């Protein structure tokens, strides 16, 4: 570093996925910006957050780094296997509707691979992303710990490294995760909107057996419940597997056991995991962290921003942490670029950034609470799950669970029909496995539909596309939104013409026949779920005319495929049967 200090346009504190993703997007869409990334450690280094969702593959492709990640040979995540819910039977979900094809790797970002995710060794993955950010134009400093944040009122006046180097910039970004270097400097209050206060212990194993070998390099994540918590099993390379234990901080404290004792005891107690580790070698180093869900009360100031987990964190049960982190970094990059262009009201840009990130984290925290309170396997934690329900004011009876989820709005802030990472159809399919959710598509029992915009106001919401922040007109009511784009806009137009299902279907068919085949197929696929989301969110009121016909719809396996899990390996079938599962047998 220069003895005179460093001056730049954007100073990013933290070189993990938030910092490197932000830097890459700034370099791609704003190549004239001087972006510097300051990382306290020297990569590679291990980190949790290894099980991804397919959304991330889209980000990696847009960043121009997907091919590098694919070339690293990380296991392809095609879904997950769970022992979770009211029964001990195993169930799984798949991102794909069909088996993963045996396409040689490294493969292109096309076909089925657009729908899959990765299990990543973060020591390798994070280095790939940081190196890529440097290759596309960011200046990267490793081993550069920020020791001092110089502040004046709500402004960052500069940074100082542990070695005494001075850094000044026009924009400062805190991408330091839980540590929250800039967040802490401004003493930003954090809220903890849940009773979930978990701790996690995890280690790495060499040559563990994979539960499934799917296609070429494909497998499923394993999430197995214990009476007092749950265990994850993620193959993160061809030979290395991440195995962790998550349990309430209160249980850990009351157990009076060391982390290593609890960890080894859990792995032996869970028969499926114990079998998969039979011939594996433990690397011998156990890491710990507190997985306490939190949300910063504000995520930007006069010239600074929080990105990724420095802004908020949701329990890892949904494997959404990295998706939230990299989505947040992408959206912040686009926001900074628009601030530079000066074409939008800066207050609107900043408020949209904060609103989206806060709502996204809150939704995942809320959905994680639902997952925990719906797990009858937590025999030793009944009081704990009751406390979560009480915290949310919940009565998790079968009749109320779907309604409770719907209160958050089944049209999320990414304008997709769902809640907390899951598509609305995926949430419905959880009914058989999680037990409390009971729901049926309104087309199956209603045939008169009326648009309900009473009390709604028209607002502009942000959509982040191609390096730009685009204003989308939406209706908003009671914190729920109805964006006037895509299938939503088509449905609104149809309902303004008619309330009768048969007439609506005829009009939709005419519209589809006039569109390009690809666009028509997409609209036909989206229409049922988007319509359903509008009903559940209150934008459509549904009723039944006994004199008119119904048009039942079968949405089975249209999205994530969920089913009772049947192991192909004889030993695992026997373990499942011995553990009290009936679905694990053939």
N, C-alpha and C positions, 0 to 999 in steps of 0.2 A: 504494500500500500504506500501511497505517496506521503512524504513527510508533511506536506501542506494540506493534507486531508482530501476527502473525496466529495465532489459535488455531482449531483445527478438529477434526473427528473423524478424517478421513482426509486425509493429505497425499500426493499423488501426484507424484512427480518424473519428469517426462517427459510430453509431450502428444501423442506419436505414437499409432499404433493401439492399443498396449497400454494406455497411460494413458487415452485417450479411451473405449475399450471398457469398461474397468474402471469409469470414472466414470459412464458411461451406465447400466450395469447396477446400480450402487449407487444412483443416483438413481431408477431405475425401481422397484426392489423395496425400497428403503429410503429413501423420500423425506424422512424426518426427519433423516438423516445430513447433516452439513456436510462436503462433499467439495470440496477445493481441488486444482487441477491446476497445476503450475508447469513451464512449458516454456521452455527456454533460448533458443530461436530465436523469430523472429516469422514465422508462417506467411503465405504459402506458401513452401515450399522443396522442392527435389527430393530424392528418396531412392530407393534400390533396394528390391526386393520388390514388383514391379509385376504379376506374373502370379499369379493367384489360383486356388483350387480351389473347387468348388461349396459345400463346407461353410460357407465364409464368408458366402454369401448367406443361409443360415439364421440366422447370428448377426446379420447386418445387419437382417433382418426382425424378429427378436426385439427388437432395439434400437430399432426404429421409424425406422430411417434408410435402409432399402433404397430407398424411393421417391426420396429425395434423391440417392443414389448413381446410381440408374438415370437420373434426370433430367439428370445431368451428361453423359450421352451416351458413356460409356466403351465401347470395343469389347466385344462379347460374346464371351467365350472359350468355344468349343464343344469344345476339345481341343487337341492339339498334333501337330506333324509333326517326326519325328526322323530324323536320320542317325546312328544309334547302334546298336551291337551288333556282330555278326561279319560283316555284309555292308555294302556301300555303298548298298544299296537303301533308299529312303525308306519309312518306315512311319508310320502315325498312329493315335492313339486319339481317340475322341469320347465326350464325356459323354452324348450322346444316341444313341438307337438309330436315329432317323430324322433327316432333314435339318431344320435349324432353320426353323420356319415363319415366313413373312413377316408378323409381327405388328408393327404400327406402334409406335414408341417415342415417349415412355416407356411401358413396358408394366407390367402388374401382376405381382406375385410369385405366379405361378400357372402351371400346366401345365409346358411345357418350360423356362420360365425358372426354375423351382425347381431344375433340374438343371444349369444353366449357371453360369459364373463371369464375372468381369470381368478385363480388362487395365486397370490403373488408372494414371493420371498421379498419382504420390504427392503432388505439390505441390497438386493439387486434392483428391484423396481424403482425405488426412490433415486438411486444413482443414475439409472437410465433417464428418468425425467429431468433430473438436475443437469446432467451432461447435455441433454437435448436443449434445454433452455439456454445453456451457454453456446451451443452450436448455432442456434438461430439468432443470437445477437445479444443476449444478456451477459453482463459481467458478473461472474460468480466468485465469491470469497468463502472458502471453507476454513474451519477453525477460527472463525471471526465472531466470537461471542459479544453481543451487545451488553455492555455492563451498565450504561447510563443512558437514560432518555431525558434530554433537556427539554423542559416544557415552559410555556408562558401562557397562562390562562388555558385556552383549549387548543393551543397550537403546539406541535412538536417543533422545536427550534433546532434540533440536531440530535445525533446519536454519537456515542463514544464507545469504542470497543475496549475489551479487556486490556489490549496492548496500548491503549491511549489514542488510537486513530479517531479523528473527527470526521463525521459524515453529515452532510446537509443535502436536502432534497426539496422538491416542490410537493411531493406526495410521499407519505410513509405508510407502509402496510405491515401489520402485525400478523404473521403467519407462523407463530411459535406454538400453536396448539394450546394445551391446558396451561402452559406456563404464562402465556399472555403478557409478553414483555411490555408492550405499549398499553394494553388494557390495564395492567397493574400500575403503570406509571401515572395514569389518570384516575386511578382508584375507581374504575367503572364498577358499579354494583352488579352482582349477578343474582339471578333468581334460580331457585331449584323447584320447578313446578311438578314435582312428583315425590312420592315416598321412596322411590328406588334409590338406594345408596349402596351400590355394589362394589366389591373389590374383585380383581382378576389376577390369577397366578398363571403363568404360562412358560412353557419350555419347548425345546425342539428335539426331535427324534430322527435318527437316521434309519432308513430302510424299513419303515413301518409298512405293513400291507395296506393296499388301497381297498376300500370296501367294494368298489366297482371299477372296472376298466371299461369305459364307454368310448366307442369309436377309436380315434387315435389321440391319446393324451387326455381323455375326458374322464371326469369323475364327479361325485357329489360331495358337498359339505356334509358333515355329520354334527347334529345338535342333539345331545342326549340328556334328558332330565335325570336328576337325582332328587331325593327327598328334600335336599337343602340348597339346590342350585342346579347348574348345568355345565356340561363339558362340551367344548368344541374340538373338532378333529379336522384340520385343513391340510391336505397335501399341498405344499407350496413349491416343490420342485419334483423331479423324478425320484429323488432319494430323501428329501427332507420334508418333515411334517410338523406343523405347529399344533400343539395340543394344549388347551387351556381350561381353567376352571373359573367359573363366575359364581359368586355367592354374596349374600348380603353382608355388609360390613359389620352389622350387629351380630350375625351368626359367627363370623370369624373372631370377633372380640370375645364372645361368650365361650367359644370352643377352647380357648387358652392353648391352642396348638400352633406350632410354627407353620408358615406357609408351605414349606416342603413336605411336612407331614400330611397336611390337609390335601395337598396336590396328589401325592402318591397314593393316599388312601382312596381318593375319588376315582383315580384311574383303575385301581384294582376293583373297586366296587361296581363300576359300570361294565357289565360283561362284554358288550360289543367292543368298546374301546380297549378293554384289557386284552381281548383276542387280537385286535389289529396291531397291538404293540408287543405281541409275544416275542417276535424275533428282532425287535428294533433295539437300537442303542441310544440311550438318553445322552444328550450332549452335556448335561450336568449343571447347566446354569439356569436357575429359575428367576424370572422377572415378575415384578408386581406393579400394579397400578390401581388407582381408584377410578372406577367407571361411573362416576356420579354425573347424572344428567344435569345440565345447567344451561342457562341462556343469559348472555350479557344484556344489560338493560339498554344499551345503545352500542352500535357497532361502527359509528363514524364520528369524527370531530371536524374541526376547522380544516385540517390538512392531513388527517390520518384515518385509517380504516382497519377494521378487524376482518380477517378472512379465515375460513375453515374453522377448526376447533377452538381457536381463540375467541370466536363469536358465540359458540354454543356446541353442545355435545349431547347426543341422544344414546341411550342404552344400545349396546352392540348386537342385541338379539336379532335384529332385522338385517344385519350386515349392510347397513346404509351409510355408515360413517364416512367412507371414502367417496361415495356418491355425493353426499352433502358437501364435503370438503371441496372436491374438484368442481362441482357445479357452482358453488359460492365463488371460488377463485375466478372461474370463467366470467361470471356475471359482474364481478368487481372490475375485471380487466375491461370489459365492454363499457362499464360505467365511467371509468377513468378516461377512456378514449372519447366518450361523448362529452365529458367535462372539458376536454381539450378542444373539441370541435365547437362548443358553445351554441349548439343548435337547439338544445332542450333547456328548460328551466332547471338549474342545478338542484334546487330544493326538491323538485319532483324526482329527479334521478336518484338522489341520495335517499329520499324517503322510500322509494320503490325498492332500492337495494336492501334497506333495513327491514321493510315489511316482508319481503319475500324470504329472507334468511330466517327471520324470527318465526314466521308462520311455518316454514318448512321444519325447523327444529322442534317447534311445539307439536306439530302433527306427528312426528316420529316418536316423541316422548309419550304422547297420548296413546299411540298405537302400541308402543312397547308395554305400557301399563296394561292394556287390554290383553296382550299375550301372556303376561305374568299371571294376571288374575284368572285367566282361562285355563290354567295348567293344573289339573288335578293330581299331577305327579309330585307336587310340592307338599308331601304329607307332613313334613316337619315345619312347614312355613305357612300354615293356614292363617295364622294370625297376621303374618307379614302381608299376605295377599289381601286379607280383609282391610288392612290399613291402607293399601294402595287404592282399593275400591272406595273406602271412606274418604280419602284425600280427594278423589275425583267426584264424590257425591254419587256413586254408582250403585245400581242394583243390577248385577250382571246375570239377570235371569234370561232365559232364551228369548223372551218377548221383548226385552229392553236393549239387548246388546247392539243389535243393528241400528236401532234408533239412536243410541248413544254415539256410535261411530258417525252417523249421519249428521249429528249436530255440528261436527267440524266441517261439514260440507263435502259432498262427494265429487266436487270439481275442485281439484287442488290448484295451488298457485303456479304450477307448470301447465295449467289448462288441460290436464289429463283427467279422465273420469276414474277417480280412485281416492285413496287415502293412505298416507304413511307408506309409500313405496308400492303398495299393492294396487293393482287394477281392481275396479269394482267387481269384476267377475271373479277375480282371485279371492277377494274378501268373501263373496258368497260361497265359493267352493270350500272355504275354511269351515263351513258349518258342519260338515261330516267329521272333521278332524279335531276342531277346537270345541265343538259342541254348542257354545252359547249362540252362535249366529244362525238365524233362520230367516231366509229371504228368498223371494221368487220374483222373476222379472214381471213388471206390471202388465206386459202384453198378455201374460197367461191368464189374467183374471179381470182385466179392465179393457174397455174399448172406446171410452170417451175421454179426451184429454184437452185441457184448457191451459193456455199460457197464463201464468200468474206473475205479473210484474208489479203488483200492488206494493207501494211503499219503497220501491227500488229507485235508485238514482243512477244516472250514467256517469261513469268514471273512466279515466284512462289508466290502464295497467301496462307494465313493461313486459316486452318480449325480447329476448336476447338472441339475435340471429346474425351470423356473418360479421361479427365485430361491431354491430350496431345495436342500439336500444330502440326498439320500435314501439310506438304507442298503439295499444289495442283498446278499442272501445268495449266496455263491459257494463253490465248491470251489476249493482252491488246492493245487498240488503242483509242486515244483521251479520255482517262479516263474511257473507258468502258471495261468490262471484259467478257471473254468467258471461263468458267472453263471446263476443259476436264474431267468431272466426270458425272456419271449417264446419264440421258437422253440427256444432251448436247453432251457428247462424242459419244453416239449412233447416234445422228443426224449428227455430223461431219463425222463419218465413212460412213453413208448412202450417204451423199452428195458427198463424194469422189468417190463413185461408180457410181452415176447417178444423173442427174439433173431433170429427169422426175418423176412427182408425182406418176404415176401408178406403175412404177418400184420400186420406193421407198417404196410404201405401201406393195408391194409383198415381198420385202426384210425384211420389219419390221415384217410382219406376220410370216415369216420363223424364225426370231430371237425369237419372242414371244413364238412360239411353242417349242423352245428348252430350255426355262427357267423354273424355278420353278414357279408354278401358282401364288404365292404371288408376286414374283418379276415381272412376266409378267403383272399382273394386275396393279402394280404400274407404270411400264414403259408405258403401254397403256394409263393410266390416265394422266401421266405427259406429254407425247409426244406432244399433240396439243398446250398446253400453253407454253412449253419450246421452241417449234418451232416458235411460234408467237413472243415470246420475242426476239429470235435471229433475226427475220425479222425486228422488230421495232428498234432494236439496231444496225442494219446495218451489221450483220454478215452473213445474207443471202439476196441476191437480188432476187426479185420475178418478174416474167413476165407471159404472157398468150400466149399459143399456141392455136389458134382457132380450129385447127384440132384435138386437144386432149381433152378428157373429163375433167371435174372438179369433185372433190370429196368434195362437201360441208360438213361442219361440224357444228353440233349444240352443242355449249358449254353451253347452258342454264342450270343454277342451278348445274353446275358441282362443283362450289366452293361456296363461300358465296352466299346464296340465298337472292336476293333483290327484293322487290315488294312494291307496294302501300299498305299502312297500313290500315287494316280494324279492328277497335276496336270491341271487343266482348261485352263490357259493354255499355248498353243503354245510360247512362249519357255521356260517352265519345264520343259516336257516335253523339249525339246532339251537344256537344261542338265543335267537328270537323266541323260539317255542319255549325254551326253558325259562325265559324271562317273563313269560306270561302273555306273549303276543300270539295271536292266531293269524293275523294278516301276514306275518313274516314267513308263513309256510306255503308250499305249493301243493 
